[in-house]
Amino acid sequence: MKKLSFFTIILLISLLIFLSMQNIDQSVEEKIPPIWELYYKGELNQALGLAISLLSKSPEHPEINLIIGRIYVDLKQYVVAIPYLEKAIKNDPNFTKIKSWALAYQGVAFYMTNQPIEAKRVLQFCVDLNIEKDSVAFARKRISIYGLSVFFEDWKNTFSNDFSIFMQPAVGLDVKSFLQNAEESLKLVKTIVPYESRKRINIFLWQSWETGPIIIGENIPYENYVYLVSHLNYKDSIARSIAKIVVYNRYFPLDPIVSPIIFEGFGYYIEKYNSDLYKEAKEVIKNQNILSFTIKKLWLDWNAMPSQVKPSISAAFVKYLIEVGGIQKFNELLKDMSYGNAEKIYGSSLEKIISDFDKKVLQ
């Protein structure tokens, strides 16, 4: 009887341990959906805190590792994201959408840490597995815009610490000359905007504009500022594209609040740096028969004026803003380019800056 009682006790203890483990697992599983809800609402820091707390209870859980890895990618902490995504891939033996999304996001993390070969490997693996359509589409899109598909294999290329330049063979020019142009443009931009390179800017130079939608699903020119990628016709302005990429990443990892008059204007300003921008602005205003004008209207509504006048006017205004307001205040503006933030930065002098500029280009 005593022997039976001993085995009964052991059995009961084992059963209690098993049930306890089941309750912990169930508790973990129940807490995952609310974290995803926060993630999709964009409340990344709150979702991350909950996910990390949950991971302490189940450190090998593939879905929790996936959530954390995705959040770190979205927060542009790519190096930190990679091991979490690797664990999600490794610990999903049933090949569910967890593995698929982890591969897709790991491809982004590898690409953004200057590991294009690894990026191609995991993105292509995601596509080949074909587990879940949205993650596969995500991976396939990045293979194309990152220039990792077979279409780009025979493109001429050259590299530096700051750039990777790829040129379609049909262009038939010296790809190194484009790299020199890019380096000179970056040097000019950095005289105005402090910028520390973290990833090479990848520039793809196409022979024509027409094939872009077929190969990458985007019209040429196409720029992705988050990924530091430009797909340009070889006749397009490299300087303008580089200027916008640098401005966008000025406050990395934060994305700026963009107003086209400043963002696009700075790109045009760098492109036409050696031109008389005030003269050009006057000419386009005159040619378009614009009799009354205020840059404030264009600042608040980018569609308020004809497209023909916007490049020259916005470039001239950026030039004037830097000359009158100074480089330091201009850099403060790059974090939030809205008119409201400009009022905070320039104070009461903003109205005079705008009024004087309006008169300058209407004379």
C-alpha positions as CSV (number, residue, x, y, z in Angstrom):
1,M,0.0,0.0,0.0
2,K,2.8,2.3,0.9
3,K,4.6,1.5,-2.4
4,L,1.4,2.2,-4.3
5,S,1.0,5.5,-2.5
6,F,4.6,6.5,-3.4
7,F,4.1,5.9,-7.1
8,T,0.7,7.6,-6.9
9,I,2.4,10.7,-5.4
10,I,5.1,10.7,-8.1
11,L,2.4,10.4,-10.7
12,L,0.4,13.2,-9.2
13,I,3.5,15.5,-9.0
14,S,4.3,14.7,-12.7
15,L,0.8,15.5,-13.7
16,L,0.8,18.8,-11.8
17,I,4.1,19.8,-13.4
18,F,2.7,18.9,-16.8
19,L,-0.5,20.8,-16.2
20,S,1.5,23.8,-14.9
21,M,3.6,23.8,-18.1
22,Q,0.4,23.6,-20.2
23,N,-1.0,26.6,-18.3
24,I,2.2,28.6,-18.9
25,D,2.2,27.8,-22.6
26,Q,-1.5,28.6,-22.8
27,S,-0.9,31.9,-21.0
28,V,1.9,32.8,-23.4
29,E,-0.2,32.0,-26.4
30,E,-3.1,34.0,-25.2
31,K,-0.9,37.1,-24.8
32,I,0.5,37.1,-28.3
33,P,-2.5,38.4,-30.3
34,P,-2.8,41.6,-28.2
35,I,0.9,42.3,-28.9
36,W,0.2,42.0,-32.6
37,E,-2.7,44.4,-32.3
38,L,-0.3,47.0,-30.8
39,Y,2.2,46.3,-33.5
40,Y,-0.2,46.9,-36.3
41,K,-1.5,50.1,-34.6
42,G,2.1,51.4,-34.8
43,E,2.6,51.3,-31.0
44,L,6.0,49.6,-31.4
45,N,7.7,50.5,-28.1
46,Q,4.7,49.2,-26.1
47,A,4.5,46.1,-28.2
48,L,8.3,45.5,-27.8
49,G,8.1,45.8,-24.0
50,L,5.4,43.3,-23.8
51,A,7.0,40.9,-26.2
52,I,10.4,41.0,-24.4
53,S,8.6,40.3,-21.1
54,L,6.8,37.4,-22.6
55,L,10.0,36.0,-24.1
56,S,11.4,35.6,-20.6
57,K,8.7,33.0,-20.0
58,S,9.3,31.2,-23.3
59,P,12.7,32.2,-24.8
60,E,12.5,29.8,-27.7
61,H,9.0,30.7,-28.8
62,P,9.2,31.4,-32.6
63,E,6.3,33.8,-32.8
64,I,7.5,36.0,-29.9
65,N,11.0,36.1,-31.5
66,L,9.4,37.0,-34.8
67,I,7.5,39.9,-33.2
68,I,10.6,41.3,-31.5
69,G,12.7,40.9,-34.7
70,R,10.1,42.7,-36.8
71,I,9.8,45.5,-34.3
72,Y,13.6,46.0,-34.3
73,V,13.6,46.1,-38.1
74,D,10.8,48.7,-38.1
75,L,12.8,50.7,-35.5
76,K,15.8,50.4,-37.8
77,Q,17.8,48.5,-35.2
78,Y,18.8,46.0,-37.8
79,V,21.8,44.3,-36.1
80,V,19.7,43.7,-33.0
81,A,16.9,42.2,-35.1
82,I,18.9,39.5,-36.8
83,P,19.3,37.0,-34.0
84,Y,15.6,37.2,-33.0
85,L,14.6,36.5,-36.6
86,E,17.1,33.7,-36.8
87,K,15.6,32.0,-33.7
88,A,12.1,32.4,-35.2
89,I,13.2,30.7,-38.4
90,K,15.1,27.9,-36.5
91,N,12.3,27.2,-34.0
92,D,9.4,27.0,-36.6
93,P,9.9,23.3,-37.7
94,N,6.4,23.2,-39.3
95,F,7.2,25.8,-41.9
96,T,4.4,28.2,-41.0
97,K,4.0,31.9,-41.9
98,I,6.2,32.6,-38.9
99,K,9.2,31.2,-40.8
100,S,8.1,33.0,-43.9
101,W,7.8,36.5,-42.3
102,A,11.0,36.0,-40.3
103,L,13.0,35.2,-43.5
104,A,11.4,38.3,-45.3
105,Y,12.4,40.6,-42.4
106,Q,15.8,39.1,-42.0
107,G,16.4,39.9,-45.6
108,V,15.8,43.5,-44.9
109,A,18.0,43.4,-41.9
110,F,20.9,41.8,-43.8
111,Y,20.5,44.3,-46.7
112,M,20.5,47.3,-44.3
113,T,23.7,46.0,-42.7
114,N,25.6,45.8,-46.0
115,Q,25.2,42.0,-46.4
116,P,23.5,41.7,-49.8
117,I,24.5,38.1,-50.4
118,E,22.8,37.0,-47.2
119,A,19.9,39.2,-47.9
120,K,19.4,37.6,-51.3
121,R,19.7,34.1,-49.8
122,V,17.0,34.5,-47.2
123,L,14.6,36.6,-49.3
124,Q,14.9,34.0,-52.1
125,F,14.3,31.2,-49.6
126,C,11.1,33.0,-48.5
127,V,9.9,33.2,-52.1
128,D,10.9,29.6,-52.9
129,L,9.1,28.2,-49.8
130,N,5.9,30.0,-50.9
131,I,4.2,29.5,-47.6
132,E,2.1,32.7,-47.3
133,K,1.3,35.1,-50.1
134,D,1.8,38.4,-48.3
135,S,5.2,37.6,-46.9
136,V,6.3,36.2,-50.3
137,A,5.1,39.3,-52.0
138,F,7.0,41.4,-49.4
139,A,10.2,39.4,-50.1
140,R,9.8,39.4,-53.9
141,K,9.4,43.2,-53.9
142,R,12.6,43.7,-51.9
143,I,14.6,41.4,-54.1
144,S,13.6,43.6,-57.0
145,I,14.1,47.0,-55.5
146,Y,17.4,45.9,-53.9
147,G,18.7,44.8,-57.3
148,L,19.1,41.2,-56.2
149,S,17.2,39.5,-59.0
150,V,18.8,37.8,-62.0
151,F,18.0,40.8,-64.1
152,F,20.8,42.8,-62.4
153,E,23.5,40.1,-62.5
154,D,25.2,41.5,-65.7
155,W,25.1,45.1,-64.7
156,K,28.4,46.9,-64.4
157,N,29.1,48.0,-60.8
158,T,31.6,49.8,-58.7
159,F,31.7,50.5,-54.9
160,S,33.1,52.9,-52.3
161,N,32.5,53.2,-48.6
162,D,29.4,55.3,-49.2
163,F,28.0,54.1,-52.5
164,S,27.3,51.0,-54.7
165,I,26.7,52.1,-58.3
166,F,25.1,49.7,-60.7
167,M,24.7,50.5,-64.4
168,Q,22.7,48.7,-67.1
169,P,25.1,47.4,-69.8
170,A,23.1,49.1,-72.5
171,V,24.0,52.5,-71.1
172,G,27.6,52.0,-72.4
173,L,29.3,54.6,-70.2
174,D,32.0,54.5,-67.6
175,V,30.3,53.5,-64.3
176,K,33.2,54.9,-62.3
177,S,32.4,58.4,-63.6
178,F,29.0,58.1,-61.9
179,L,30.6,57.1,-58.7
180,Q,32.8,60.2,-58.8
181,N,29.7,62.3,-59.4
182,A,28.0,60.7,-56.4
183,E,31.0,61.2,-54.1
184,E,31.3,64.9,-55.2
185,S,27.5,65.4,-54.6
186,L,27.7,63.8,-51.1
187,K,30.7,66.0,-50.2
188,L,28.6,69.1,-51.2
189,V,25.6,67.9,-49.3
190,K,27.7,67.4,-46.1
191,T,28.8,71.0,-46.2
192,I,25.2,71.8,-45.2
193,V,23.8,68.6,-43.6
194,P,25.9,66.6,-41.0
195,Y,25.6,63.0,-42.1
196,E,27.3,59.9,-41.0
197,S,27.1,56.9,-43.4
198,R,25.8,53.7,-41.9
199,K,24.9,51.9,-45.1
200,R,26.0,52.3,-48.7
201,I,23.6,54.3,-50.8
202,N,22.7,52.0,-53.8
203,I,22.1,53.7,-57.1
204,F,20.9,51.8,-60.2
205,L,21.3,53.5,-63.5
206,W,18.8,52.4,-66.2
207,Q,19.1,52.8,-69.9
208,S,15.4,53.8,-70.2
209,W,12.5,54.7,-68.1
210,E,10.1,52.1,-69.6
211,T,11.3,48.8,-68.1
212,G,11.1,49.9,-64.5
213,P,7.4,48.9,-63.9
214,I,8.1,45.5,-65.4
215,I,11.2,44.6,-63.4
216,I,10.8,46.4,-60.1
217,G,7.1,47.3,-60.2
218,E,7.9,51.0,-60.0
219,N,8.2,53.9,-62.4
220,I,11.8,55.2,-63.0
221,P,13.0,57.4,-61.2
222,Y,12.2,55.5,-58.1
223,E,13.6,56.3,-54.7
224,N,13.2,54.5,-51.4
225,Y,14.6,56.7,-48.7
226,V,14.3,54.2,-45.8
227,Y,16.4,51.6,-47.8
228,L,18.8,54.2,-49.3
229,V,18.0,53.0,-52.8
230,S,17.6,55.0,-56.1
231,H,16.6,53.6,-59.4
232,L,17.4,56.3,-62.0
233,N,17.7,56.8,-65.7
234,Y,21.3,57.5,-66.3
235,K,20.3,61.0,-67.4
236,D,18.5,61.7,-64.1
237,S,20.2,63.8,-61.4
238,I,22.3,61.7,-59.0
239,A,23.0,64.8,-56.9
240,R,19.3,65.5,-56.4
241,S,18.6,61.9,-55.3
242,I,21.5,61.7,-52.9
243,A,20.5,65.0,-51.3
244,K,17.0,63.7,-50.5
245,I,18.3,60.4,-49.2
246,V,20.7,62.2,-46.9
247,V,18.1,64.7,-45.7
248,Y,15.7,61.9,-45.0
249,N,18.3,60.0,-42.9
250,R,19.7,63.1,-41.2
251,Y,18.0,62.1,-37.9
252,F,18.3,58.3,-38.3
253,P,16.6,56.2,-37.0
254,L,13.7,58.7,-36.9
255,D,11.8,59.4,-40.1
256,P,11.4,63.1,-40.7
257,I,8.1,64.9,-41.2
258,V,8.4,65.8,-44.8
259,S,7.2,69.0,-46.6
260,P,7.9,68.9,-50.3
261,I,9.0,72.5,-50.5
262,I,11.9,71.8,-48.2
263,F,12.5,68.1,-49.1
264,E,12.2,68.4,-52.9
265,G,13.6,71.9,-52.8
266,F,16.8,70.8,-51.1
267,G,17.2,68.1,-53.8
268,Y,16.8,70.7,-56.6
269,Y,19.1,73.1,-54.7
270,I,22.0,70.6,-54.7
271,E,21.4,69.7,-58.3
272,K,21.5,73.3,-59.4
273,Y,24.0,74.5,-56.8
274,N,26.2,76.4,-59.2
275,S,23.2,78.0,-61.0
276,D,21.6,81.4,-60.4
277,L,18.5,80.0,-58.7
278,Y,16.9,83.4,-58.1
279,K,17.2,84.2,-61.7
280,E,15.7,80.8,-62.7
281,A,12.8,81.3,-60.2
282,K,12.0,84.7,-61.7
283,E,12.0,83.4,-65.2
284,V,9.7,80.5,-64.5
285,I,7.3,82.8,-62.6
286,K,7.3,85.2,-65.6
287,N,6.9,82.4,-68.2
288,Q,3.9,81.0,-66.3
289,N,2.3,84.5,-66.1
290,I,2.2,84.3,-62.3
291,L,1.3,87.9,-61.1
292,S,0.9,87.2,-57.4
293,F,2.8,84.8,-55.3
294,T,3.8,83.7,-51.8
295,I,6.0,80.9,-50.9
296,K,3.9,80.2,-47.8
297,K,1.0,79.0,-50.0
298,L,3.3,76.5,-51.7
299,W,4.7,75.4,-48.3
300,L,1.2,74.7,-47.1
301,D,-0.1,73.2,-50.3
302,W,2.5,71.7,-52.7
303,N,-0.2,71.4,-55.4
304,A,-1.0,75.1,-55.2
305,M,1.2,76.0,-58.2
306,P,2.0,74.5,-61.6
307,S,4.6,71.6,-61.6
308,Q,6.8,73.6,-64.0
309,V,7.6,76.2,-61.4
310,K,8.0,74.2,-58.3
311,P,11.6,72.9,-58.8
312,S,13.1,76.3,-59.3
313,I,11.0,78.2,-56.7
314,S,11.5,75.6,-54.0
315,A,15.3,75.4,-54.7
316,A,15.6,79.2,-54.6
317,F,13.7,79.3,-51.3
318,V,15.9,76.6,-49.7
319,K,18.9,78.6,-50.8
320,Y,17.5,81.8,-49.3
321,L,16.4,80.1,-46.1
322,I,20.0,78.8,-45.6
323,E,21.5,82.2,-46.5
324,V,19.3,84.2,-44.2
325,G,18.4,81.8,-41.4
326,G,21.7,79.9,-41.3
327,I,22.7,76.3,-41.6
328,Q,22.0,75.4,-37.9
329,K,18.3,76.4,-38.1
330,F,17.9,74.7,-41.5
331,N,19.1,71.4,-39.9
332,E,16.6,71.8,-37.1
333,L,13.9,72.2,-39.8
334,L,14.9,68.9,-41.4
335,K,13.5,66.9,-38.5
336,D,10.1,68.4,-39.0
337,M,9.7,70.4,-42.3
338,S,6.2,71.6,-41.6
339,Y,5.3,75.3,-41.6
340,G,4.3,75.1,-38.0
341,N,7.7,73.8,-36.9
342,A,9.4,76.6,-39.0
343,E,7.4,79.1,-37.0
344,K,8.9,77.6,-33.8
345,I,12.4,77.6,-35.2
346,Y,12.5,81.0,-36.9
347,G,10.0,82.8,-34.7
348,S,8.7,86.2,-35.8
349,S,11.4,86.5,-38.4
350,L,9.8,83.8,-40.5
351,E,7.2,86.2,-41.9
352,K,9.9,88.6,-42.9
353,I,12.0,85.9,-44.5
354,I,9.0,84.8,-46.6
355,S,8.0,88.4,-47.5
356,D,11.5,89.3,-48.6
357,F,11.8,86.1,-50.6
358,D,8.5,86.7,-52.4
359,K,9.7,90.2,-53.4
360,K,13.0,88.9,-54.5
361,V,11.6,86.4,-57.0
362,L,8.8,88.7,-58.2
363,Q,11.0,91.7,-59.0
